[in-house]
Amino acid sequence: MFYPGHIQKAKRQIQNYIKSVDGIVELLDARIPLSSRAYEAEKLFQKKQRIVVLNKSDLADPKITSMWRDYFKSEGSDVVEASLRSTDAKQFIIREIVPLLKSRFYEKRFMVVGTPNVGKSTFINRLKGKKSLAVGNRPGITRGVQWINVSESIAVLDTPGILYSDLRSPHITTKLLAVGSLPYEKFDPLDAFERVLALIVERYGKGLLEDYLGEEFSNQEEFVEKFCRRRNYLAKQGALDTTRGAHTFLREVAAGKAGRLSFEDPESFYTSDSPEME
């Protein structure tokens, strides 16, 4: 549907270069850490040291993020919380990543991996000091493998973003929509709206959404109607412009305007949400 054909190539490139680095820095979306990991980490990264960066932690539920920290530590990874969009990339590496890397040599090398929209390309661009990579919301924009010299003793290997080659789980799809990692135009707008709305109600109840909306609602249909009316989203002849409303709602949820939300937690992920990975 919208999965680029270079995914398997990207995995091969990672495997080809993995012997050249001391460790893996894995960027994940703090709101959906495992759903934003579109690969089998143990198989792909072998026995390399892994540093998990829970990016966009400023948008995530801090209590759930704490649970994820414990989870990744329990599987042997170092964990760093971050909001890379407002962080100096070079200083982040020097202060947060390099002290954790285990290396027998003066020079430290690590590989940065992540799926599109976890913030990897933007971070790499800022690290390089120029917009030399195409950054956007379309999956798979960054295609090449490139070394970036942060200093005389620090080298970063950037890799292409990896997406699911075949995404079968509706639970994962809904969560990717909730954080803005899938293109909204590929989905029926009202269906996407209602799926994300239902996910928030399931995890946080109606109260949070009523605060965000500014009034009470009894069901999804009423929420959609009131949301569009409050935003004055009208189409021809006074009808509600529900497509515009749906897209606005999805964008605002992804941007954290509805609150600091996390859409999965370690306790429930493997019981109902675990995706079929390729």
N, C-alpha and C positions, 0 to 999 in steps of 0.2 A: 504493500500500500504506500508507505513512505519510508521504507528502509533501504538505504543505499547498498549497492552491490560490493562496496569495498570493505564490508565488516570483517569477513574472514581474512582478507589481506591485512587489515589492521592488527588482528590478533597474531598473525604470523610475524608481522614486523615487531610487535612487542616481544614475542618469544625469541626472535633473532637477536634483539639488542639486550635482552635481560642479563646476559653474562657481563655486559659492559658497565653495569651500575651496581652501587652498593645496596640500594633499596628502592622501594616503590612508594611514591606519594600518591595516594588514591583520594581524589576529590569526590565526595558524595554530598547529596543534598540532605541537610540535617533533618528535613521534614519527612523524607522517605529514604533513609539510607540504603536499605536493601533493594527497594524498587528502583533506585537510581544506579544500581550496580547490575548492568546488563551482561554479566559474564560470570563464569564460575571462577572466583578469585583463587581458590586453592590450586586449581588446575592451571590457570594462566600464569600466575606469579610464582609457582613452585615454592621453594623454601626461602625466597628473598625476604628480607626485613620489610615490613609494611607499616607505613605511617598513614593512618586514616585522618583526613581532614573533613570534619563535618562543617561544610560551608553553608552559608545563609543561616547560621545559627541564630542570628538576630530576628529571623522570621519564624523560628520554630518554638514550640512549647518547651520552655527550659526544663521542666520536670521530665518530659519524655527524652530530651537530649541527654540528660544525666543517665537515664536508663541505657541509652545507646552507647555512651562512653563505657559503662561497665561491660556491656555486651562485647564490644570490640576488644577491650582489654582482656576479657576472658578467653578470646580466641587468639591471643598473642600479639595483637597489633598495638602500636602506640597510637594515641588519639589526641587530636588538636581540634578545638572549636575555632571557627573563624567566620568573619564576614569580609570576604576578600574584595568585595566591590568598594569598600571604604578603608582598605589596608594597603600600605606601601608594600608592593610585591617583594622587592629585594630585601627589605628589613624583615618581612615575615619569614622568608627563607633563612636568613642569618640568625634570627632570634628563636624561631619556633621549630624549624626543620633540621638544620645542620646539627644542633646539639644532640638530637636524637639519633642521628645516623651513626651506625657502627661501621668503621672502616679501618683497615690496617695502614692506609696510606694518607699522606698529607692532603691530597686532592680528594674531594668527596663528590660522587656522582649519583644522581638519582633520576628516576623516570617518573614523569607526571602522567597519570591516566585518569580517565573519567568519561562519562557519557556526555553528549551535547546538553548544554543548558545547566550543567552543575556549576558553571562559572570558570571552567578551565581556560577557554580561549581568551576571555577577557583578562584573566590573571596573567597568562603568558604574554599577551600584548603589552600589558603594563610593565611586566618584567623586562621586556626588550626595549621599552621606552618609546615605542612607535606602533602604529596600527598596521603591522605587516601581515596580519592574518585576517581573513574574512570572518567577522563575528556576527552572528545572527541567531534567529530562533529556528532555522532550518537544520534538521539533524544532519550530521556528517559533513559540515562545512570544512573543518580543518582536516586535510587529507594526508599531509606529509609527515615525515619524521625529521626532527631537527634538533641540533644541540644548541644550547644557549649558555654562554659563559657569564655567570653572575659575577665572578671574581677570578683571580688567579688560582684559587683553590676550590671553587664551586662550579660544577657544570650540571645543567639541567637538560634532560632529554624530553622533548615534547612529542606526544604521540597522537594519532588521529582519535577522535571520539568514537566510542563503540556504542551502537544501539542494539536493541533486540533484533535478531534476524527474523524471529517469528514470535510475535507477542499474542499469546492465546488467552491470558487471564484478564477478565473484565475488571477485577479488583485492581490490578496493576495499572491498567489503562486509565481508570478513574483517578487514581492517585497521581499519575503523570500529568493528567489534565489539570488537577488541582494545583500543581506547582508550576504550570506553564511549560512543561517539557514536551508537549505534543501540540502540533499546529491545530488550532481550533477549527479552522476552515475545512478540515478533513472530516469533521463530525457534524451530525445534526445539532444545531446550536441549543435547542431546547433540551434534547437528550443529555448533552454534556452538562448543561446548566443543572438539570435535575439530579444527575448522578453525583455531581460534586456537592450540591446542596444536601442530598441524602447522606453522603459520607460525613459531612460536618455535623449534621444532626445526630447521626449514629455515635460519633465520638464525643461531641460536646453538648448535645442537647439544643433545644430551640432558643434558649435564652441568649446565647452569644449572637446568634443571627438576628434576633429581635433588637438587640442593642445596635448592631450594625445597620439594620434596616431603619430603625427609628420608630418602629411600631410592631404590634403583635401580628402573628399570622397563624392560620390553622392548618394549612397544607401547602404543598409545593406550588400548586396552581395559584393560590392566593399570594404567595410570596412573589412569584414572577410578576403578577399583575401590580402589586403594590410597589415593587422595586421599579418597574418601568414608569409608573405614574409619578413616583417621587422624583425620578430623574427627568421627567417630562419627555420620555422617549415615545414619540408619536410618529406613526407612519401616515399614509394617505387616508383622508376622510376620518381622521381622529382615532384610527385603530392603533393599538399599542405596537411599538416596534420591538417585538420580543427578541429578535435576532441581535439587535444592538444591545439590548439589556443583558442577554445571555453572555455576550462577549465582554461587556464591561464587568459583569459579576466575576467571570473567570479571571480576567486580568487583575482585578482588585484583590481577589483571594490569593492569587499567586504572588502579588506584591506585598502581602501582609496587611492590607487595609481592613480586613475583616477581623484581624487579631493574629496573635502568634499561635499558629496551629501546626500540629504534627499529625500526619495522616497514617502513621503506622507505629507500632512499638514492638520491642523484641518478644514480648510475651504472646502476642497474637499472630505475628507474621507467619510463622511456619504452620499454623493450624489452618489458615484459610487463604493466605495471600501469596504464598510462595509461587513464583512464576516458573513456567517451563522455559529453561534457558537453552539457547543454541550456541 
